[in-house]
């Protein structure tokens, strides 16, 4: 999974460099998901610490701005004084804090009898099954939607003077 995510992130960076050279995607959503997935492995066994660290990282990432992080090689971290010029940007901070909160609440919900029926729930609705299928293949949908939409826009531009 991580290798596929990293390859897709690289493909997004390479193709965005080709299409939007000066605004290419150097740390977008797929880059973030890849790094957060790797870092998240280090925090799986923590419980309440994830709640505290998550809140701290969200506060730090949304409040601290340092010129040191304005350097291009450090902008992915998220503490710079301005948003970088790019088509997609999801910095490590504050968003890794949200991941840590997710790890906490996922583990918390496993210990709550209220949530147990939700884990076993299955829908008979065709729409809900379709949404579930889309959720299981969301990376494929994400990777196909941009070229598809850009292709449609290109064709429309050719047709409409």
C-alpha positions in Angstrom: 0.0 0.0 0.0 2.7 2.5 0.9 4.7 1.7 -2.2 1.6 2.3 -4.4 0.9 5.6 -2.5 4.5 6.7 -3.0 4.5 5.8 -6.7 1.2 7.7 -7.2 2.6 10.7 -5.3 5.6 10.7 -7.5 3.4 10.5 -10.6 1.4 13.4 -9.4 4.6 15.5 -8.8 6.0 14.5 -12.2 2.9 15.2 -14.2 2.2 18.5 -12.4 5.7 19.6 -13.1 5.0 19.0 -16.8 1.7 20.8 -16.8 2.2 23.5 -14.2 6.0 23.9 -14.0 6.2 26.7 -11.5 3.2 25.5 -9.5 4.1 21.8 -9.4 2.9 19.6 -6.5 5.8 18.8 -4.2 3.8 17.8 -1.1 0.1 17.3 -1.8 -2.5 15.0 -0.3 -0.9 11.7 -1.6 2.6 12.8 -0.3 1.0 13.6 3.0 -0.9 10.3 3.3 2.3 8.4 2.5 4.4 10.2 5.1 1.6 10.2 7.7 1.1 6.4 7.2 4.7 5.7 7.8 4.9 8.0 10.8 1.6 6.7 12.1 3.1 3.3 12.5 5.3 4.7 15.3 2.3 5.9 17.2 0.0 2.9 16.9 0.6 1.7 20.4 0.2 5.1 22.1 -3.3 5.8 23.3 -3.9 8.9 25.4 -0.6 10.3 24.2 -2.0 10.4 20.7 -4.8 12.6 21.9 -2.4 15.0 23.7 0.2 15.0 20.9 -2.6 15.4 18.2 -3.9 18.6 19.9 -0.4 20.0 20.4 0.6 19.4 16.8 -2.7 21.0 15.5 -2.1 24.1 17.7 1.6 24.3 16.8 1.0 23.8 13.1 -1.8 26.4 13.0 -0.1 29.0 15.2 3.7 28.8 14.7 5.1 30.5 11.6 8.9 30.6 11.2 10.9 32.1 8.3 13.4 29.2 8.7 10.7 26.9 7.2 10.2 29.2 4.1 13.1 27.3 2.5 11.9 25.1 -0.4 13.3 21.9 1.2 11.4 22.5 4.5 8.1 23.8 3.3 6.5 20.4 3.4 6.7 20.6 7.2 4.2 23.4 7.4 5.6 26.0 9.7 6.5 28.6 7.0 5.3 32.2 7.0 3.3 31.9 3.7 1.6 29.2 1.7 3.9 28.0 -1.1 3.0 28.4 -4.7 1.7 24.9 -5.7 -1.5 23.3 -7.1 -2.0 21.1 -4.0 -0.5 21.4 -0.6 -1.1 19.4 2.6 1.7 20.1 5.1 2.7 17.7 7.8 1.7 20.2 10.5 -1.0 20.6 11.6 -2.5 17.7 9.7 -0.5 14.9 11.3 -2.1 16.1 14.5 -5.5 15.2 13.0 -4.1 11.7 12.1 -3.0 11.2 15.7 -6.5 12.2 16.9 -7.9 9.6 14.5 -5.6 6.9 15.9 -6.8 7.9 19.4 -10.5 7.9 18.5 -10.3 4.6 16.6 -8.8 2.8 19.6 -11.2 4.6 21.9 -14.2 3.4 19.9 -13.0 -0.2 20.0 -13.6 -0.1 23.8 -17.1 1.3 23.6 -20.1 -1.1 23.3 -22.0 1.7 21.5 -19.7 1.4 18.4 -19.7 -2.4 18.1 -22.9 -2.6 16.0 -21.5 0.0 13.6 -18.5 -2.2 12.9 -20.7 -5.1 11.8 -23.3 -3.0 9.9 -23.8 -3.8 6.2 -26.3 -2.1 3.9 -28.5 -3.8 1.4 -28.9 -0.6 -0.6 -27.3 -0.6 -4.0 -26.3 3.0 -3.6 -24.6 2.3 -0.2 -22.8 -0.7 -1.8 -21.6 1.5 -4.7 -20.3 4.1 -2.2 -18.5 1.3 -0.3 -16.9 0.1 -3.5 -15.8 3.7 -4.3 -14.3 4.0 -0.8 -12.4 0.8 -1.3 -11.0 2.0 -4.6 -10.6 5.7 -3.7 -6.9 5.9 -4.8 -7.8 4.7 -8.3 -10.7 7.3 -8.4 -8.4 10.0 -7.2 -5.7 9.2 -9.8 -8.2 9.0 -12.7 -10.4 12.0 -12.0 -7.8 14.7 -12.8 -6.8 13.4 -16.3 -10.5 12.7 -17.0 -11.6 16.2 -16.1 -8.7 17.8 -17.9 -9.4 15.8 -21.0 -13.1 16.8 -20.9 -12.2 20.4 -20.5 -9.7 20.1 -23.4 -12.3 18.7 -25.7 -14.9 21.3 -24.7 -12.3 24.1 -25.3 -11.7 22.7 -28.8 -15.5 22.5 -29.5 -16.4 25.9 -28.2 -14.8 28.8 -30.0 
